[in-house]
Amino acid sequence: MKLGGKKTVLKPGDQIEVPVGAAHTFANRSDRPVSFIAEHLPALRFEEYIRSVHAFMTSDVAGGRRDPRTLMRYLRLESGYTETIRPPAGIPRLVVAALNGIGRLLGYPAG
């Protein structure tokens, strides 16, 4: 997990709290399945967002992680959940806005 520029490896039973609005990432770097419990308070539409991302990434439309069209389609999906997820401020947010705009012009639907 990366939170506030600091990387942390979580082990079974570990807990971490992410402040509202804090930029963070997480990934499973092992070759084994990982499960975790995440509480989002207030939850808003987080579960709907996760289900939408899963449906998109497992669909025939997603062209692979390195395909720029996949990124633009994902950003269009994400744009429908601004109360739930948003890119970090500054340059990352500007880049996302530009790619989202290109995706909109290409006709990719919003989430």
C-alpha positions as CSV (number, residue, x, y, z in Angstrom):
1,M,0.0,0.0,0.0
2,K,1.2,3.5,-0.7
3,L,-0.3,6.3,1.3
4,G,1.1,9.9,1.5
5,G,4.2,8.8,-0.5
6,K,5.1,6.1,2.0
7,K,5.0,2.4,1.1
8,T,3.8,-0.1,3.6
9,V,3.6,-3.9,3.3
10,L,0.5,-5.1,5.1
11,K,0.5,-8.6,6.7
12,P,-2.5,-10.7,7.7
13,G,-4.4,-9.0,10.5
14,D,-2.8,-5.5,9.8
15,Q,-5.1,-2.5,9.6
16,I,-4.6,0.9,8.0
17,E,-6.8,4.0,8.0
18,V,-6.8,6.3,4.9
19,P,-8.0,9.8,5.7
20,V,-10.8,11.1,3.5
21,G,-9.4,12.5,0.3
22,A,-5.9,11.1,0.8
23,A,-4.2,9.8,-2.4
24,H,-3.4,6.1,-2.0
25,T,-2.8,3.0,-4.0
26,F,-2.7,-0.7,-3.2
27,A,-1.8,-3.8,-5.1
28,N,-1.2,-7.5,-4.5
29,R,2.4,-8.1,-5.4
30,S,2.3,-11.8,-4.5
31,D,1.3,-14.8,-6.5
32,R,-1.4,-15.7,-4.0
33,P,-5.0,-14.3,-3.7
34,V,-5.5,-11.6,-1.2
35,S,-8.7,-10.7,0.5
36,F,-9.4,-7.7,2.7
37,I,-12.2,-5.8,4.3
38,A,-12.6,-2.1,3.4
39,E,-15.0,0.2,5.2
40,H,-15.9,3.4,3.4
41,L,-17.8,5.8,5.6
42,P,-19.9,7.2,4.1
43,A,-19.9,4.5,1.5
44,L,-21.7,6.6,-1.2
45,R,-21.5,4.6,-4.4
46,F,-18.2,2.8,-3.7
47,E,-19.5,-0.7,-4.1
48,E,-21.2,0.3,-7.4
49,Y,-17.9,1.8,-8.6
50,I,-15.9,-1.4,-7.8
51,R,-18.5,-3.6,-9.5
52,S,-18.4,-1.3,-12.6
53,V,-14.6,-1.4,-12.7
54,H,-14.6,-5.2,-12.4
55,A,-17.2,-5.5,-15.1
56,F,-15.2,-3.2,-17.4
57,M,-11.8,-4.9,-16.8
58,T,-13.2,-8.4,-17.4
59,S,-15.2,-7.3,-20.6
60,D,-14.2,-7.6,-24.2
61,V,-13.9,-3.8,-24.4
62,A,-10.9,-3.6,-22.1
63,G,-7.9,-4.0,-24.4
64,G,-5.2,-4.7,-21.8
65,R,-3.4,-2.7,-19.2
66,R,-1.0,-1.0,-21.7
67,D,-3.6,-0.1,-24.2
68,P,-4.3,3.7,-24.1
69,R,-7.9,3.2,-25.1
70,T,-8.4,1.0,-22.0
71,L,-7.1,3.9,-19.8
72,M,-9.4,6.5,-21.5
73,R,-12.4,4.2,-21.2
74,Y,-11.5,3.5,-17.5
75,L,-11.2,7.3,-16.9
76,R,-14.6,7.9,-18.5
77,L,-16.1,5.2,-16.2
78,E,-14.4,6.8,-13.2
79,S,-15.8,10.3,-14.2
80,G,-19.2,9.0,-13.3
81,Y,-18.1,8.5,-9.6
82,T,-16.6,11.9,-8.7
83,E,-18.1,11.7,-5.2
84,T,-16.4,8.4,-4.7
85,I,-13.0,8.6,-6.4
86,R,-10.8,11.4,-7.8
87,P,-7.2,11.7,-8.9
88,P,-4.7,13.6,-6.8
89,A,-4.5,17.4,-7.2
90,G,-2.0,19.0,-9.5
91,I,-0.6,17.5,-12.6
92,P,-2.2,14.1,-12.2
93,R,-5.6,15.7,-12.1
94,L,-4.8,17.8,-15.2
95,V,-3.6,14.7,-17.1
96,V,-6.7,12.7,-16.1
97,A,-9.0,15.6,-17.2
98,A,-7.2,15.8,-20.6
99,L,-7.5,12.0,-21.2
100,N,-11.1,12.0,-20.0
101,G,-11.8,14.8,-22.5
102,I,-10.3,12.8,-25.3
103,G,-12.2,9.7,-24.3
104,R,-15.4,11.8,-24.3
105,L,-14.7,13.1,-27.8
106,L,-14.1,9.5,-28.9
107,G,-17.5,8.6,-27.6
108,Y,-16.5,6.5,-24.6
109,P,-19.4,6.4,-22.1
110,A,-19.2,7.9,-18.6
111,G,-19.7,5.6,-15.6
